[in-house]
């Protein structure tokens, strides 16, 4: 129990015997106080294994063990006085003591009330959904406990010195450090040093850069060096890697698995760290294994190797800052043997029948990788590069604004685009008043290709509570920012957190396009005002806007010509469904709000639809008139109080890109070009398939779409629609997975004439005349052929296709069409509803289509059910 009292460090400080008579009393006070504190902490840390059963030993044996590792670290001649020894010992006792529920007010429930726990829990929920792991709520809660205790324990250790527990019998307040005088005068410093083991070394050097004088009841020469003590703690903790922390019986008893098993297995096979005997100066440590690592222990071996490399880094960085302050403060130990490579380390941490090596998956040309995967190779060489960049930058600004809204509820977000000219080329500037970026974000996630800040761990420390809020980012992949280099030869990013002053602005400069080494500086642009959080200035490679401030829009349909629109209308189309106001300023266009938050009650839907569909440029398509007749049907698609669309079912049969329908991701379209209102007018939000933002499925739930669809059906039934409009509406309903049964009518050729029949009329007709459908032989499950003239099968009513669409697909199972809301399914259901019995017969190679491909035919006939005679 008292092996730590045999260590060099103890004997040099609290166990010191050769001392002045006048110092005996002070050392005895410190020693007694430490022993009492150790007894109290022992009870607290004994609860860690219950709270975090996956951890290696963090109980009193680990804390005692740090006296041993600290002793070997500092060496025999190291100067450290009894008061420093007490502060170090107390910090050792505290540093891991908050790894249990008992260290928090109200225990487990208190921990789960913290913002950090809620953020971690939401993280794990999202991860569980992404990986489709189907973990239970209790499992996820436990994982969130583990992560939160790991996150909070260092800072909580700082507070534990002044936390009290009430004795059940006497109601007295019990403190970990009993002595009031020591707690009052040294408690804050002890807590800070305990917490510092989780700080980076730069913060340690900054926070502990000054001497602390001894309290007045201790000798003056017992002055305190907090930097020295903090470095001893972090290095002693780092090199405490051995089987005392994963004892054999406990390892076998607890039967851990996964990552937890690998950590236990790694430490279970290591002996005491020791001085490397081949170093004549005795300044090098060496770790050795007591049990060889099999190939199946591959992960465990590398966990041990990585831990030793971290320990080496801590020793080197601590010695560097200690030498910089006082050459007498550096440690005896300067290095660890074998860390240069895995193969070198395997001489000491033995493997059996396999050899660890330094081979790692890596990218030899990071710059080229980013250019390819974050540029035209991702989006496509024929893409509208200017539009992609605008979209990606607006997306980032929108996310920043919505994030700030979580903390600053009443603020009004806005995005401003400015286009200007210099003597060389066009300059694009985008500004927002969102949450902003600190230096850590600018130099961290922003430059970490493939890592979205919103998904990084940094967001939890920068903005606690954001992850567990209702905030949902559009950006997910962490590569959108890099699209900017497709069109820019110079980029500067200026930013500050929204609640910081202008003096906190940082700039990140890319003076020659994309580079792995941008320039970080403390400066702002001349146009960076008090209402801006982030400003990005791009000097473009070429002029993407002509002298009239217009951009060409591609129609890409036979017989339809490309056309030009003003930059303001071009950007309006890009932000069709965005839930933030957008402003634009150009040399010829005064600063103007060109897009209103799509959720705003002030939104003029008719003007908005005309803007995003370029109606004033496409007069020949009569968009303006069509919008005017149908704007009353444009209704929001709502999911959990979020607008997932603002749209109406399309009834239009125009064979042109009319730009009336905009598929969006997060309210932003994939492209301003080639759009049409085939199935809807307005915008509908979709999820993305990949980082290039191609469409996957509608974002809103089936229920939300059904609710919107029912309203659309009612509204359409109040309109006077011609048969063609009804069919196109039915096709549109089918696209959304909404039953078109109530509105569907079919065009049939009967006796050489086209007739339009309702489902009921078709059902009744099938009793006397077969209904025939030409079927494509290329379709596995069945699809009504559209590449066919107006051919009628003799003595049948032959369906005449109006439009090739999903409505025409079908699948016959067990003699009946599958309930898929298709055309044949709707006919079948009406026949059943009227009490008839339908039958289907497929005949092959009936004729050929206009492409000279064989076409089959499906025949539908019905009979009335035989009525059973009543019982006598």
Phi, psi and omega in degrees: 000328187247027180300330181298337180282355175264359184280160179300315183298316179299314183294331179282344186235268187286342179257015185295133181251319182279082184226164175294150180304323184289343183265347185300317183295318180294320180293321178298320177299313181295318181296313180298317179296321179295315181301318179295317180296320179299319179297319179293315181295327181304319178294320183293312184287343176294344180273351184298317183297332177284322180286319182231076185296343181279345182286151167290175188301123174236025184268197190298331179296324176293317181294317176297324182296335181290337173297323180289311182292327177294324181296314180291333180290313190275329181086166189293328186267006184292138182269117177207126186267169183302323180293319176296322177297320179294314180297318177298313181299317179294322178293321176301315181297325185275333199299328179246009188289345182265021179270025178221158180301326187295345180279358184240149177300131180066019171058228184301315182295324177295319178297318184284352175273350184284153177298322182298320179293317181297320176297314181296318180298315180295323175304311183291325176299312180298318180296320179297319179292319182296317183271355180053049183272343177056041176287151179285163179301320181294321178296317181293322178298319179294319177296322178294323175302311182302309183296319183291320177297321177295321181290316190270341195298327181293310179294325179293327178302327180297330184267341187297331183299331180254004177279141178240152173241146183266128176292127184302321186275312186266345185065013177289153177273126181250128177249154176298317175256110188290318188295117185297318183296314179294320180295320182291315188267336184241349186302315181298315181295317179300314180298318180293319178294320177300315181292332189292348181293345176256003176277161170282160188295331179294320179292321177303312180297323181287316185286327184248053185263007183227149176293147173242124181285153181292145172305156190296339180271009177238158182302142182301322184288354175274042179295155190251133174249094184299326181297316179299314183295316180297321180291322176299314181300310186293324181283320178298322178293319183294326183267004177275073182236096179197180188285359171292335181269354177213067185298151188306307187294317180295324178299316179289321186293319189277342174048056179287166176216173177065216183299321180300316179298316182300319179293316178296316182297323179297310185284331180298335185261005181255139175272184177304139169293144184213168174291138179282116188292340180281353178267110183297338180272353182055040182250009184236138176263159174218140174252138176227157179264150175259344177226134180291151178267121175286170178299327178291347178264019184310308182299319181296319180300314182288333173296316178297315180299313181297320180297320180291322177296321177296317178300319178298318179297318179298318181295314182295315182290324178294315178299324182296314182284330178290319178295325179294332180269315183201115185300337180281352184269347183288158186278159173298318181282130182245339187204170174236132183286139170093001186279351185295333179198156176301321181295324177293319180294332182293348173292334185250318174260098195285144173243162182235114177067023172202160183230119176289142179221173186273007181297126179220149171293126182209162176252116184285336180233081182301317184300317180292323178298313180296317181299320182285307185283341178253013184227220186297331179296333177277311189272342181104137186293336180266011185285161174280089188297320180298316179295322179298315181296314178304313181299313183293321180289321177295321177302313181296320179294318178301314180299319180296322180292315180293328176293317179297326182301333179295324184259339185228074194303322188273356184283155180250118182277151174206149177244133181237126174252134178232132177242126181222175182233146166238191184292344184258308189199193180274144176242126177254127177237134175233132183233149171215163178249036182281207189287337176080173182232133173277176177300322181297324180284317179301319184263358180251257185303325180300323182263001180266091185302126180092002179241115176281134177304322184293338179258000183274160177292337182297330182297332181286329178272328179287318184223073180304134179099343182292318184297326183267003179274184179280000180299130175230122180277152170281316180292135182226334194258344177072027180232351184301321180302326185288346176298335183302331184280353174292332187237001188241141174257349176208133181224136173229130177250124175248135180200159173204154173297142189303332183263014179253157180285171180296338179290347181268003182294135173243148175241145176234115189250136172242084191291339182230046183078204185292133175213150177283351184233071176290168183258124176260132182215162175261090181197162176231160177283163181295335184261007181280103183267177184291342181263013181249138173256319180223138178225129178241125181245125183237126172266115190281152180294326182210175179272108181274353181240135183281182185294341176266010182061041181241157179231139180281134177254133182267130178271319176055040172225140185305129178086356181248126185271151172294161181210165181251145177229158177291149182306327180295319179287327176300314180289325175304320180292323181296321185261029188314316184245023186285141182263036177217146175290142180233134179244154179220142173221133176226173178302330182249005187225111182297156180305118187218142172284112183261347178216131177259139175321122186298340180269359184290140177289344181270001183294126174271102189295323181295313178297319180300315180296318178296324180293309187286345180258007178056036187302322183289346177264346185239053184303323183294343180270355178058033177300318185300315181292318180296318178297317181301321181284339189239001185297333180293342179269352182285111185231152180287147169260115189250132176225114181051048179066010177255139178279112180260002179176159174219098195205166173225150175298134180277140176241015191268140181249016183296130180267053181212160170283106181264357174063019182279335182250130181238112171279131183232161169236115185064028179087357181248133184283159176288320181203146177285348187262162168058031182262152176208159179263048182300320185244338179203159170246147186105215177226148175226133182276139178236160169275162183260146175281324188207182183293341179275006171069038170279156193277144178249277180221166181297136184292322184291154180290165178302321181294317180297320178292319179297319179298315177296318182296321178297319178294321179297320180297317179297318181294321180293327181288349174270352181265157173265104183251141173279167184302323179296315179298321179296318180295316181295325176295318179298318177299320181292318177301317180299321178304320181274003181074026180253136184295120179271010188310319187285342188241348189288132170229151184242148174264120181236144174262118181232122180054040175080004180238145177279125176235146180252120186237147172283169179299322180293320179295322179293317180301315180291323179296326183296347177285334185242341183218126178300143174260124184247143180229120173291135186236134179291131176285350181275348185265125183294316184262354179109127177209131181295129183291133179249342180272062183213145179286188180276075182260138177245131172286129184303138178062031174222166168261112188262129180290136178251112182291139179261324186205141175279119184202173181299333180303334184275352180279152180202168175210122180270122178232126179054042175079008181216149178292143177296144181287084185240011178067017178277177184300309182293324176299318180295317177299315181301315182294324178293320178299315179296319181300325181277358175088019179262167179247108181273149173226152183233139177223128180256124177246134186268153172051050180288321181202190177236149178274184184292346177264009179065033177254139181301141180234137177267178178217135177255126181251132179243125174228159181223156174227152175285145177291143177283123181281130179284140178293147179296151179295140178279000000 
